[in-house]
Amino acid sequence: MLKVLMRCFSLNRLMVALLALGITQSHPIQAQTPPVSQDNGAVLGATPDNGGEITDEDPSDPTNLRPLTQADSLLSSQGAQRLVLEANEAVNAENYDQATSKLQQARKIFNQLSNFYLQLAKSFAGIDNNIYESQRNSALKTGQMRDSATYQLALVHRSQDKPELAVPLLVQVIRSQNPTTDLGKKCYQQLYELGFVDVPLGTSSTAKTPSN
């Protein structure tokens, strides 16, 4: 009787072991792979996007809608005016080389802007009068700023004892402005003081102010 019980016990242990082994072998993936949470599935199974996150290039950011109106832009009147201010600071510090570089940059930007505005004005002539007038006024305004920067650059060249560089700039301003404007008169006075012209402005009895 004892032998029969021992044999049955051994068989039961064997069956339990076989059943356990069978379960383990029939589900190897479930045993080795942890369940994936919904959050992990979103990270691993989907391409991340920035949805509502505002980045530097997000068009919904109001500071990026009109980038050329910012002072740090190098193609705006604000950016060119900043260069002029930096040039004035350099002049006060007697750093004429830096002032020359800043004014040359500002003059170039103002000239580009004036030309671009004028081209746009011509393109809208007879099509949209509001745009035409706006662009024409912008062209005149930036042209005035260009001439002012050019005059300041000529003064810096004169401070450096380089009249050969100042004279062409002064002549350019007179041609752009008109000799009867305040800036045109200042430029002609500089030419007279440099000895480039012999007749001072306003001494001729036949001089007449051109009518508009």
Backbone bond lengths (Angstrom), bond angles and torsions (degrees), N, CA, C in turn:
res aa  C-N    CA-C-N  psi(-1)  N-CA   C-N-CA  omega(-1)  CA-C   N-CA-C  phi
1 M - - - 1.464 - - 1.524 110.38 -
2 L 1.303 113.94 -41.12 1.479 117.76 179.32 1.511 111.61 -63.78
3 K 1.364 114.64 -37.28 1.466 118.20 179.96 1.509 111.21 -66.48
4 V 1.353 116.77 -36.26 1.484 120.13 179.52 1.513 110.34 -66.00
5 L 1.345 117.01 -41.93 1.460 120.24 179.98 1.517 110.96 -65.13
6 M 1.321 116.05 -41.10 1.460 119.39 179.36 1.523 110.97 -63.01
7 R 1.354 115.50 -38.58 1.463 119.23 -179.12 1.531 109.56 -67.64
8 C 1.333 116.66 -42.53 1.473 119.15 179.35 1.520 111.01 -63.75
9 F 1.334 116.99 -40.45 1.462 120.29 178.73 1.515 111.59 -61.95
10 S 1.319 114.28 -40.93 1.484 118.92 179.11 1.510 110.90 -65.04
11 L 1.367 115.89 -40.82 1.466 119.07 179.49 1.528 111.15 -64.98
12 N 1.354 115.07 -40.23 1.471 118.27 179.15 1.519 111.52 -63.13
13 R 1.319 117.07 -42.55 1.456 120.00 177.90 1.507 111.13 -62.48
14 L 1.342 116.04 -38.53 1.465 119.71 179.97 1.522 110.88 -65.92
15 M 1.361 116.51 -42.51 1.455 120.22 -179.74 1.535 111.39 -64.03
16 V 1.375 113.77 -42.23 1.466 116.86 178.15 1.513 110.99 -61.19
17 A 1.314 117.26 -42.07 1.469 120.98 -179.87 1.509 111.39 -64.23
18 L 1.360 115.85 -40.86 1.473 119.37 -179.95 1.525 111.55 -67.09
19 L 1.358 114.98 -40.78 1.456 118.06 178.62 1.528 111.13 -63.11
20 A 1.330 115.62 -43.32 1.470 118.99 178.85 1.512 110.80 -62.05
21 L 1.340 116.17 -41.79 1.466 120.12 179.36 1.516 111.06 -65.20
22 G 1.314 117.38 -37.87 1.462 121.10 -179.47 1.500 111.60 -67.06
23 I 1.331 118.36 -40.26 1.458 121.55 178.59 1.511 110.88 -64.81
24 T 1.330 116.59 -43.82 1.453 120.87 -179.43 1.509 111.79 -62.27
25 Q 1.313 118.76 -40.09 1.465 122.14 -177.53 1.523 112.13 -77.61
26 S 1.307 118.00 -26.08 1.467 119.32 -177.41 1.514 112.73 -82.53
27 H 1.362 117.79 -14.26 1.463 120.52 -179.98 1.525 111.15 -131.66
28 P 1.358 117.89 57.83 1.461 119.14 -177.27 1.522 112.78 -70.39
29 I 1.347 119.92 -32.52 1.452 122.21 -176.56 1.511 110.72 -70.96
30 Q 1.332 116.05 -41.90 1.451 118.81 179.93 1.515 111.39 -66.08
31 A 1.295 115.87 -31.62 1.454 118.83 -178.53 1.516 111.78 -74.26
32 Q 1.354 118.74 -28.04 1.453 122.04 -174.36 1.522 113.48 -101.48
33 T 1.342 118.93 -22.39 1.463 121.98 -175.38 1.511 110.40 -104.04
34 P 1.359 119.04 120.24 1.464 120.93 179.32 1.509 110.07 -73.40
35 P 1.314 117.37 151.36 1.468 119.81 177.70 1.522 110.78 -63.37
36 V 1.336 115.53 139.64 1.459 121.90 -178.86 1.515 108.72 -93.19
37 S 1.324 116.66 124.15 1.461 120.44 179.50 1.511 110.21 -73.69
38 Q 1.311 116.06 166.85 1.462 120.30 179.45 1.510 111.13 -64.36
39 D 1.352 117.38 -37.30 1.457 120.53 179.82 1.508 110.79 -66.91
40 N 1.373 116.38 -42.73 1.459 119.12 178.53 1.507 110.74 -63.61
41 G 1.344 116.12 -36.94 1.455 118.59 178.85 1.502 110.66 -62.07
42 A 1.334 117.42 -36.56 1.465 120.38 -179.81 1.508 110.34 -67.62
43 V 1.318 117.54 -35.82 1.455 120.87 -178.51 1.509 111.11 -74.79
44 L 1.379 116.48 -42.47 1.455 119.80 -173.44 1.517 112.51 -86.90
45 G 1.313 117.45 -29.34 1.445 118.88 -171.08 1.508 114.94 -103.43
46 A 1.314 118.71 -4.18 1.459 120.79 -177.55 1.519 109.76 -129.08
47 T 1.338 116.34 149.38 1.458 121.21 176.42 1.511 109.47 -77.24
48 P 1.320 118.05 122.49 1.475 119.42 -177.61 1.519 111.13 -66.03
49 D 1.294 117.03 143.84 1.457 121.25 174.55 1.523 108.63 -130.99
50 N 1.342 114.40 164.49 1.449 120.22 -176.40 1.525 112.70 -93.92
51 G 1.340 115.90 2.60 1.450 122.38 172.56 1.513 114.76 31.63
52 G 1.305 115.35 -109.32 1.450 120.37 -177.28 1.500 114.46 -88.79
53 E 1.353 117.95 3.23 1.462 119.44 -179.08 1.519 110.22 -72.93
54 I 1.321 118.28 132.33 1.462 123.53 -179.49 1.518 109.37 -90.83
55 T 1.317 116.99 118.88 1.453 122.32 178.19 1.513 109.04 -107.56
56 D 1.330 115.37 179.34 1.464 119.94 -178.51 1.522 112.06 -64.63
57 E 1.348 117.13 -24.11 1.450 120.45 -177.07 1.527 112.16 -103.16
58 D 1.313 116.93 8.12 1.456 120.67 -179.15 1.520 110.23 -70.49
59 P 1.343 117.76 120.11 1.471 119.43 -178.51 1.515 113.26 -67.15
60 S 1.349 117.57 -13.52 1.461 119.17 178.53 1.518 112.28 -80.04
61 D 1.336 116.93 -9.90 1.460 120.67 178.02 1.524 108.32 -77.78
62 P 1.328 119.46 116.00 1.473 120.92 -175.37 1.516 113.86 -62.31
63 T 1.331 118.03 -22.81 1.462 119.53 -179.51 1.516 111.90 -75.32
64 N 1.333 118.13 -10.78 1.452 120.82 -177.94 1.524 113.24 -111.46
65 L 1.332 116.06 3.51 1.457 118.17 -178.29 1.519 111.93 -70.23
66 R 1.331 117.78 -34.65 1.457 121.96 -177.76 1.524 108.50 -131.63
67 P 1.325 117.21 73.25 1.466 119.79 -173.30 1.513 114.04 -63.73
68 L 1.328 118.51 -26.01 1.465 120.04 -177.29 1.520 112.77 -79.56
69 T 1.331 116.75 0.71 1.465 119.36 174.36 1.527 111.30 -94.50
70 Q 1.323 116.33 -0.76 1.456 120.33 -177.89 1.525 110.59 -84.37
71 A 1.327 115.77 150.21 1.462 120.99 -176.71 1.520 112.32 -69.40
72 D 1.347 117.58 -20.72 1.455 119.28 -178.42 1.524 112.52 -89.47
73 S 1.329 116.46 1.32 1.459 119.61 177.71 1.520 109.95 -81.40
74 L 1.318 115.52 140.02 1.466 120.53 -179.98 1.526 111.91 -94.09
75 L 1.317 117.32 9.74 1.459 119.84 173.62 1.520 108.75 -130.52
76 S 1.314 115.12 54.00 1.461 121.15 178.02 1.515 108.03 -151.12
77 S 1.329 115.41 155.24 1.466 119.25 178.44 1.521 110.57 -64.98
78 Q 1.356 116.56 -32.04 1.464 119.55 177.97 1.523 111.24 -64.39
79 G 1.341 115.63 -42.24 1.458 119.54 178.83 1.522 112.05 -65.44
80 A 1.327 116.45 -39.86 1.463 120.11 179.14 1.527 110.89 -68.98
81 Q 1.332 116.83 -38.43 1.461 119.97 177.65 1.529 110.92 -63.67
82 R 1.325 116.09 -35.66 1.466 119.31 176.47 1.524 110.71 -62.40
83 L 1.331 116.63 -38.61 1.463 120.47 177.57 1.530 111.12 -64.56
84 V 1.326 116.40 -37.60 1.467 120.28 178.76 1.532 110.08 -64.53
85 L 1.332 116.46 -42.58 1.465 120.09 178.29 1.529 110.83 -62.78
86 E 1.321 116.23 -41.42 1.460 119.81 177.89 1.529 110.88 -64.89
87 A 1.330 116.52 -35.06 1.461 120.30 177.10 1.526 111.06 -65.68
88 N 1.336 116.42 -40.70 1.466 119.65 178.08 1.522 111.05 -62.66
89 E 1.323 116.24 -39.44 1.462 119.80 177.30 1.527 110.73 -64.35
90 A 1.327 116.31 -38.07 1.459 120.13 178.23 1.524 111.05 -66.56
91 V 1.336 116.97 -37.26 1.469 120.77 177.99 1.524 110.20 -64.48
92 N 1.326 116.15 -42.99 1.464 119.92 178.51 1.524 111.77 -61.81
93 A 1.330 115.21 -30.98 1.458 120.04 177.74 1.526 111.84 -88.35
94 E 1.352 116.27 4.27 1.463 123.23 -179.31 1.528 112.21 60.77
95 N 1.316 114.78 29.21 1.469 120.19 174.64 1.528 107.05 -97.97
96 Y 1.314 115.49 79.35 1.457 120.64 -171.33 1.537 112.97 -71.85
97 D 1.296 116.97 -29.18 1.465 118.97 178.25 1.527 110.76 -65.28
98 Q 1.326 115.80 -43.84 1.462 119.17 178.47 1.522 110.59 -67.27
99 A 1.322 116.90 -40.08 1.458 120.34 178.11 1.525 110.75 -61.12
100 T 1.326 116.61 -40.93 1.467 120.55 178.38 1.515 111.15 -61.46
101 S 1.328 116.31 -44.74 1.462 120.58 -179.51 1.523 111.24 -62.79
102 K 1.336 117.00 -44.50 1.461 120.83 -179.19 1.527 111.72 -64.19
103 L 1.321 116.97 -43.26 1.458 120.67 -178.82 1.528 111.52 -68.99
104 Q 1.312 116.81 -35.64 1.462 119.22 176.66 1.521 111.09 -63.50
105 Q 1.320 116.34 -40.94 1.463 120.18 177.36 1.525 111.20 -64.60
106 A 1.332 115.68 -46.51 1.463 119.95 -179.16 1.528 110.62 -61.67
107 R 1.317 116.21 -44.39 1.471 121.06 -180.00 1.527 111.30 -60.24
108 K 1.317 116.47 -40.82 1.462 121.05 179.08 1.528 111.05 -64.94
109 I 1.336 116.63 -43.07 1.469 120.12 -179.59 1.519 111.09 -65.56
110 F 1.341 116.63 -46.67 1.464 120.07 178.65 1.529 111.09 -59.15
111 N 1.315 116.69 -39.02 1.465 120.14 -179.39 1.518 111.19 -67.06
112 Q 1.343 116.78 -42.08 1.460 120.54 177.67 1.520 110.92 -62.71
113 L 1.333 115.86 -45.33 1.452 119.76 -179.01 1.531 111.07 -62.32
114 S 1.323 116.55 -43.98 1.454 120.09 179.90 1.522 111.32 -60.52
115 N 1.326 116.77 -42.48 1.465 120.89 179.21 1.524 111.37 -66.28
116 F 1.333 116.89 -41.27 1.460 120.42 179.93 1.531 111.18 -64.52
117 Y 1.331 115.89 -44.46 1.459 119.63 179.31 1.528 111.23 -63.13
118 L 1.324 115.72 -39.58 1.457 119.61 -179.91 1.525 111.06 -66.41
119 Q 1.323 116.71 -38.95 1.469 120.74 177.81 1.532 110.97 -64.03
120 L 1.341 115.44 -41.31 1.462 118.81 177.76 1.526 111.21 -65.24
121 A 1.335 116.17 -40.61 1.464 119.65 178.80 1.525 110.82 -59.79
122 K 1.304 116.22 -44.21 1.468 119.88 179.46 1.532 111.14 -65.21
123 S 1.322 116.59 -34.72 1.464 120.11 -179.28 1.524 111.86 -67.75
124 F 1.335 117.10 -32.06 1.461 120.63 -177.50 1.530 113.13 -98.55
125 A 1.320 117.00 3.95 1.467 119.51 177.69 1.523 110.01 -62.34
126 G 1.338 116.55 126.93 1.454 121.07 -179.18 1.511 114.19 79.78
127 I 1.333 117.86 -1.88 1.469 121.45 179.98 1.525 110.51 -110.12
128 D 1.322 115.76 -52.56 1.468 120.97 178.84 1.523 107.20 -140.66
129 N 1.313 115.98 106.07 1.457 120.85 -174.34 1.524 112.09 -66.54
130 N 1.339 117.66 -33.70 1.460 120.46 -179.81 1.527 111.17 -64.45
131 I 1.323 115.06 -45.85 1.473 119.09 178.28 1.521 110.27 -66.25
132 Y 1.313 116.95 -39.94 1.465 120.51 179.09 1.527 111.36 -58.89
133 E 1.336 116.61 -48.73 1.464 120.37 -178.78 1.528 111.18 -66.06
134 S 1.329 116.43 -40.30 1.463 120.40 -179.27 1.527 111.08 -62.72
135 Q 1.332 116.45 -46.55 1.462 119.87 -178.39 1.527 111.68 -70.65
136 R 1.322 116.10 -34.80 1.469 119.56 177.56 1.524 110.31 -64.45
137 N 1.337 116.46 -44.14 1.460 120.19 178.39 1.529 111.31 -64.06
138 S 1.327 116.03 -38.91 1.472 119.73 177.55 1.522 110.84 -64.73
139 A 1.330 116.24 -37.18 1.467 119.97 177.89 1.524 110.84 -64.67
140 L 1.336 116.82 -42.57 1.466 120.66 178.87 1.527 111.15 -66.08
141 K 1.324 116.36 -40.94 1.465 120.64 -177.95 1.521 111.36 -65.66
142 T 1.326 116.85 -48.48 1.466 119.63 -179.76 1.533 110.89 -70.13
143 G 1.330 116.67 -28.67 1.460 119.20 174.61 1.516 111.47 -65.24
144 Q 1.334 116.15 -39.48 1.463 120.75 176.31 1.525 110.62 -63.31
145 M 1.314 116.82 -42.27 1.462 121.15 177.99 1.529 111.15 -64.03
146 R 1.318 116.66 -38.51 1.464 120.72 176.69 1.518 110.95 -61.42
147 D 1.332 116.29 -46.05 1.462 120.00 -178.50 1.532 111.04 -65.68
148 S 1.323 116.49 -36.24 1.462 120.05 178.44 1.530 110.51 -66.10
149 A 1.341 116.30 -42.73 1.466 120.04 177.64 1.529 110.73 -65.48
150 T 1.336 115.68 -35.57 1.466 119.86 178.62 1.523 110.76 -65.58
151 Y 1.320 116.70 -41.05 1.461 121.12 177.81 1.529 111.18 -63.01
152 Q 1.329 116.13 -44.10 1.465 119.56 178.30 1.527 111.26 -63.37
153 L 1.320 116.12 -37.32 1.463 119.64 177.49 1.526 111.03 -64.43
154 A 1.319 115.99 -39.18 1.467 119.65 177.49 1.526 110.80 -63.11
155 L 1.336 117.18 -38.46 1.462 120.29 177.99 1.532 111.58 -65.34
156 V 1.325 116.07 -37.20 1.468 119.74 177.81 1.526 109.82 -64.93
157 H 1.326 116.62 -41.96 1.473 119.93 177.87 1.529 110.37 -62.70
158 R 1.319 116.23 -37.73 1.458 118.67 178.35 1.530 110.43 -67.18
159 S 1.322 116.93 -37.70 1.467 120.20 177.21 1.518 111.44 -63.59
160 Q 1.326 115.99 -28.68 1.463 121.27 178.45 1.526 111.84 -86.45
161 D 1.349 115.90 5.38 1.462 121.16 -177.61 1.530 110.86 60.42
162 K 1.325 115.12 46.84 1.464 121.60 178.05 1.526 109.44 -126.59
163 P 1.339 117.41 67.74 1.469 119.94 -177.56 1.517 112.94 -63.68
164 E 1.328 117.13 -26.79 1.470 119.84 -179.91 1.530 111.49 -64.51
165 L 1.347 116.93 -22.91 1.460 120.72 176.09 1.525 112.04 -91.25
166 A 1.324 115.82 -27.16 1.462 120.00 -177.85 1.520 112.36 -77.06
167 V 1.327 117.67 -39.29 1.467 121.48 -174.50 1.524 112.60 -58.32
168 P 1.337 120.25 -50.73 1.481 118.86 -179.43 1.527 112.98 -58.93
169 L 1.320 117.05 -35.57 1.462 120.32 179.90 1.529 111.21 -68.36
170 L 1.313 116.19 -40.75 1.462 120.16 179.53 1.522 111.06 -65.07
171 V 1.314 116.85 -40.18 1.464 120.59 178.15 1.525 110.85 -64.70
172 Q 1.319 116.16 -39.91 1.467 120.03 178.67 1.530 111.28 -60.68
173 V 1.316 116.57 -41.52 1.460 120.01 -179.01 1.521 110.50 -66.24
174 I 1.326 117.13 -41.50 1.470 120.58 179.19 1.526 110.72 -61.92
175 R 1.321 116.58 -42.00 1.465 120.41 178.62 1.524 111.18 -63.96
176 S 1.327 116.90 -37.64 1.458 121.09 -178.20 1.521 112.05 -76.82
177 Q 1.325 117.01 -39.86 1.452 121.27 -171.47 1.534 113.36 -87.43
178 N 1.305 116.43 -46.95 1.468 124.05 -170.13 1.531 106.46 109.90
179 P 1.324 117.26 132.80 1.466 120.41 -176.88 1.523 114.38 -61.14
180 T 1.323 118.56 -18.55 1.462 120.59 -176.24 1.531 113.54 -88.62
181 T 1.321 118.32 -9.19 1.465 120.51 177.53 1.530 109.30 -76.92
182 D 1.309 116.28 162.44 1.464 120.54 179.89 1.529 111.27 -58.51
183 L 1.332 115.69 -44.83 1.463 118.63 -179.25 1.524 111.15 -69.28
184 G 1.338 116.01 -36.59 1.466 119.08 177.51 1.518 111.47 -63.95
185 K 1.337 117.43 -40.16 1.463 121.20 177.73 1.530 111.79 -64.66
186 K 1.320 115.78 -41.00 1.466 119.35 179.19 1.527 110.90 -62.63
187 C 1.315 115.90 -40.45 1.462 119.38 179.80 1.531 111.21 -66.06
188 Y 1.328 116.33 -42.58 1.462 118.89 179.17 1.521 110.52 -64.73
189 Q 1.332 117.40 -37.36 1.462 120.66 177.92 1.526 110.36 -62.27
190 Q 1.313 116.62 -38.24 1.463 120.38 177.35 1.533 110.80 -64.45
191 L 1.330 115.40 -40.69 1.469 118.93 177.98 1.525 110.88 -63.36
192 Y 1.317 115.95 -37.40 1.462 119.73 178.98 1.523 110.81 -67.96
193 E 1.327 116.80 -43.43 1.461 120.37 -179.83 1.528 111.58 -66.19
194 L 1.304 116.76 -30.26 1.465 120.20 177.85 1.522 111.83 -77.64
195 G 1.338 116.85 -14.70 1.458 119.91 -179.08 1.507 113.40 88.71
196 F 1.330 116.85 11.27 1.462 119.20 -179.45 1.524 111.19 -77.21
197 V 1.344 118.12 -30.90 1.463 122.96 176.05 1.526 107.77 -121.20
198 D 1.336 115.75 154.21 1.467 120.76 -175.32 1.520 113.54 -102.23
199 V 1.325 116.81 -25.20 1.465 120.24 -175.27 1.525 109.73 -101.25
200 P 1.315 117.65 120.90 1.471 119.54 177.32 1.522 110.97 -69.73
201 L 1.290 115.81 153.51 1.459 120.90 -177.11 1.528 110.83 -70.18
202 G 1.334 116.30 135.79 1.453 121.61 174.99 1.507 114.55 90.79
203 T 1.321 118.99 4.71 1.464 120.55 -178.43 1.517 112.51 -92.01
204 S 1.326 117.39 -15.83 1.457 119.83 -178.55 1.519 110.36 -82.07
205 S 1.326 116.46 132.19 1.466 121.01 -179.56 1.518 112.69 -73.78
206 T 1.335 115.16 -15.77 1.471 118.94 -178.95 1.516 112.19 -97.69
207 A 1.319 115.84 1.36 1.462 118.29 -178.49 1.519 109.98 -68.13
208 K 1.289 115.82 134.14 1.456 122.04 -179.20 1.524 108.70 -131.39
209 T 1.305 114.34 146.23 1.458 119.81 176.40 1.517 108.90 -82.04
210 P 1.318 118.67 122.51 1.456 120.31 -178.72 1.520 110.85 -60.26
211 S 1.319 115.23 137.49 1.462 119.75 177.59 1.512 109.26 -80.76
212 N 1.347 115.69 146.94 1.466 120.63 -179.61 1.525 110.01 -83.76
